[in-house]
Amino acid sequence: IPNHLVWLCFFYLIFHSLLNLIGELLHFADRNFYCDWWNADNIDTFWRTWNMPVHRWAVRHLYIPIIEMGYGKTTASVTVFFISAFFHEYLVSVPLKTFKTWAFLGMMGQIPLSLISRKVEKHCGTRWGNITVWASLIIGQPLCIMMYYHDYVITHFGENLIEDHSMV
């Protein structure tokens, strides 16, 4: 099964089904867990719409305080992505018991990808901006998962694999 289809299924199960069920059971009034990220014309719009609770938290507790301290919007955005990249790496590294920087680099790579996707949107139109977003989802996430899988196998089973498969 292609990785992006698995990701879409998990997105539906978690963000649409599970979170709405929990919201219903707890009588949670604000059930805006995501917006139409699939129509995003650039990476910026994707990151602002795909996970609304995290986006609102990051704006309220990171972005606005950094702006209020006198820093610019670019510095605030880079700082938010840096913190997000740290937590993405942490959430992958701890369960796998291996520290690699693929998730961190993937998240930090969203900053230049954001500039590229806005340029594509401006010069080629919104459809090509959306294609850029989907291309990053379809190529980027599976690539990151394959790199973690490779490193996990080498780290945890490398000696046995080399011994078992060294004879031709």
SEKEKE-308885 format. One line per field, with one value per residue (C-alpha): chain; x, y, z; residue in one letter. Coordinates in nm, 4 decimals, always signed. Example, Ala and Ser with C-alpha at 12.3 -4.5 7.8 and 13.67 -1.06 7.14 Angstrom:
ch: (A:A)
px: (+1.2300:+1.3670)
py: (-0.4500:-0.1060)
pz: (+0.7800:+0.7140)
aa: (A:S)
END
This chain:
ch: (A:A:A:A:A:A:A:A:A:A:A:A:A:A:A:A:A:A:A:A:A:A:A:A:A:A:A:A:A:A:A:A:A:A:A:A:A:A:A:A:A:A:A:A:A:A:A:A:A:A:A:A:A:A:A:A:A:A:A:A:A:A:A:A:A:A:A:A:A:A:A:A:A:A:A:A:A:A:A:A:A:A:A:A:A:A:A:A:A:A:A:A:A:A:A:A:A:A:A:A:A:A:A:A:A:A:A:A:A:A:A:A:A:A:A:A:A:A:A:A:A:A:A:A:A:A:A:A:A:A:A:A:A:A:A:A:A:A:A:A:A:A:A:A:A:A:A:A:A:A:A:A:A:A:A:A:A:A:A:A:A:A:A:A:A:A:A:A)
px: (+0.0000:+0.1454:+0.2521:+0.0416:-0.2740:-0.1883:-0.1262:-0.4642:-0.6418:-0.4777:-0.5591:-0.9261:-0.9340:-0.7640:-0.8668:-1.2148:-1.3365:-1.1516:-1.1214:-1.4847:-1.5957:-1.3966:-1.5343:-1.8894:-1.8410:-1.6835:-1.9292:-1.6388:-1.7896:-1.4952:-1.4467:-1.2378:-0.9562:-0.8557:-0.9454:-0.9242:-0.5485:-0.5870:-0.6646:-0.3592:-0.1967:+0.1391:+0.3189:+0.2410:-0.1312:-0.0906:+0.0847:-0.1770:-0.4728:-0.3895:-0.3685:-0.5672:-0.5223:-0.1425:-0.1467:-0.3556:-0.1326:+0.1857:+0.0467:-0.0760:+0.2205:+0.5167:+0.4585:+0.2780:+0.5101:+0.8146:+0.6594:+0.5775:+0.9425:+1.0309:+1.1416:+1.0145:+0.7650:+1.0377:+1.2279:+0.9072:+0.8168:+1.1647:+1.1587:+0.8179:+0.9416:+1.2602:+1.0602:+0.8213:+1.1174:+1.2661:+0.9434:+0.8938:+1.2447:+1.1862:+0.8580:+1.0299:+1.3665:+1.2390:+1.0155:+1.2781:+1.5571:+1.7784:+1.8710:+1.8873:+1.7986:+1.5733:+1.2485:+1.4239:+1.5788:+1.2509:+1.0685:+1.3407:+1.3319:+0.9759:+1.1120:+1.2850:+1.0053:+0.7644:+0.9517:+0.9611:+0.5911:+0.4910:+0.7053:+0.5482:+0.2017:+0.2786:+0.4355:+0.2476:-0.0883:-0.2663:-0.3065:+0.0721:+0.1105:-0.1267:+0.0650:+0.3820:+0.2120:+0.0938:+0.4323:+0.6007:+0.3516:+0.3769:+0.7575:+0.8808:+0.7094:+0.7795:+1.1411:+1.1752:+1.0094:+1.2387:+1.5469:+1.4332:+1.3534:+1.6960:+1.8748:+1.6664:+1.7470:+2.1169:+2.1364:+1.9461:+2.0104:+2.3190:+2.5669:+2.3290:+2.2393:+2.6041:+2.6899:+2.3838:+2.4154:+2.7926:+2.8292:+2.7526)
py: (+0.0000:+0.3409:+0.5404:+0.8440:+0.6284:+0.4903:+0.8472:+0.9594:+0.6681:+0.7456:+1.1142:+1.0273:+0.7829:+1.0186:+1.3704:+1.3029:+0.9964:+0.9666:+1.3359:+1.4031:+1.1026:+1.2292:+1.5801:+1.4424:+1.2366:+1.5287:+1.7873:+1.9807:+2.2704:+2.3612:+2.0654:+2.2349:+1.9805:+2.0445:+2.2607:+2.1759:+2.1147:+1.8973:+2.2156:+2.4035:+2.6181:+2.6231:+2.4585:+2.7508:+2.6972:+2.3223:+2.3695:+2.6221:+2.3976:+2.0296:+2.0211:+2.3100:+2.2368:+2.2298:+2.5315:+2.7379:+2.6314:+2.7228:+3.0619:+3.1415:+3.0133:+3.0482:+3.2728:+3.5682:+3.5857:+3.5883:+3.8708:+4.0595:+4.0278:+4.2390:+3.9741:+3.9618:+3.7222:+3.5260:+3.4693:+3.3660:+3.1222:+2.9662:+2.9299:+2.7590:+2.5201:+2.4532:+2.3593:+2.1501:+1.9790:+1.8978:+1.7335:+1.5448:+1.4022:+1.3208:+1.1407:+0.9232:+0.8659:+0.7529:+0.4657:+0.3506:+0.3796:+0.5381:+0.9005:+1.0138:+1.3600:+1.2721:+1.4024:+1.7153:+1.7826:+1.7038:+1.9602:+2.2220:+2.1496:+2.2797:+2.6346:+2.6443:+2.4284:+2.6975:+2.9586:+2.7302:+2.6434:+3.0110:+3.0902:+2.8007:+2.9200:+3.2774:+3.1954:+2.8793:+2.9161:+2.7675:+2.4247:+2.3836:+2.5115:+2.2362:+1.9811:+2.0919:+2.0304:+1.6837:+1.5967:+1.6810:+1.4579:+1.1678:+1.1780:+1.3342:+1.1235:+0.7832:+0.8842:+0.9788:+0.6542:+0.4476:+0.6219:+0.5541:+0.1916:+0.1468:+0.3026:+0.1055:-0.2269:-0.1445:-0.0201:-0.3065:-0.6004:-0.4931:-0.7464:-1.0388:-0.9255:-0.8934:-1.2362:-1.4104:-1.2635:-1.2284:-1.5645:-1.5614)
pz: (+0.0000:-0.0877:+0.2156:+0.1332:+0.1291:+0.4728:+0.5906:+0.4511:+0.6219:+0.9558:+0.9110:+0.8580:+1.1494:+1.3945:+1.2926:+1.1582:+1.3455:+1.6773:+1.7650:+1.6726:+1.8799:+2.1777:+2.1194:+2.1134:+2.4295:+2.6165:+2.4768:+2.3260:+2.1303:+1.9061:+1.6739:+1.4087:+1.4015:+1.0395:+0.7429:+0.3726:+0.3639:+0.0522:-0.1447:-0.0121:-0.2805:-0.1017:+0.1894:+0.4223:+0.3758:+0.4271:+0.7622:+0.8754:+0.7901:+0.8395:+1.2235:+1.3673:+1.7415:+1.7062:+1.4737:+1.7178:+2.0076:+1.8183:+1.7170:+2.0684:+2.2688:+2.0313:+1.7302:+1.8950:+2.2011:+1.9708:+1.7655:+2.0878:+2.1951:+1.8924:+1.6455:+1.2899:+1.1361:+0.9596:+1.2837:+1.4583:+1.1795:+1.1713:+1.5510:+1.5409:+1.2708:+1.4700:+1.7805:+1.5716:+1.4038:+1.7441:+1.8616:+1.5338:+1.5717:+1.9377:+1.8648:+1.6039:+1.7755:+2.1142:+1.9942:+1.7440:+2.0035:+1.7422:+1.6973:+1.3387:+1.2168:+0.9236:+1.0774:+1.2022:+0.8621:+0.6886:+0.8997:+0.8576:+0.4843:+0.4861:+0.5165:+0.1756:+0.0321:+0.1479:-0.0528:-0.3569:-0.3366:-0.3086:-0.6119:-0.8059:-0.7041:-0.8090:-1.1471:-1.2502:-1.0757:-0.7777:-0.9368:-0.9636:-0.6087:-0.4959:-0.7039:-0.5226:-0.1867:-0.2901:-0.4419:-0.1119:+0.0726:-0.1705:-0.2005:+0.1248:+0.3893:+0.2313:+0.1774:+0.5437:+0.6541:+0.4295:+0.5718:+0.9289:+0.8433:+0.6834:+0.9799:+1.2307:+1.0632:+1.0331:+1.3938:+1.5563:+1.3233:+1.1289:+1.2671:+1.2151:+0.8645:+0.7688:+0.9150:+0.7660:+0.4184:+0.3791:+0.2027:-0.1675)
aa: (I:P:N:H:L:V:W:L:C:F:F:Y:L:I:F:H:S:L:L:N:L:I:G:E:L:L:H:F:A:D:R:N:F:Y:C:D:W:W:N:A:D:N:I:D:T:F:W:R:T:W:N:M:P:V:H:R:W:A:V:R:H:L:Y:I:P:I:I:E:M:G:Y:G:K:T:T:A:S:V:T:V:F:F:I:S:A:F:F:H:E:Y:L:V:S:V:P:L:K:T:F:K:T:W:A:F:L:G:M:M:G:Q:I:P:L:S:L:I:S:R:K:V:E:K:H:C:G:T:R:W:G:N:I:T:V:W:A:S:L:I:I:G:Q:P:L:C:I:M:M:Y:Y:H:D:Y:V:I:T:H:F:G:E:N:L:I:E:D:H:S:M:V)
END
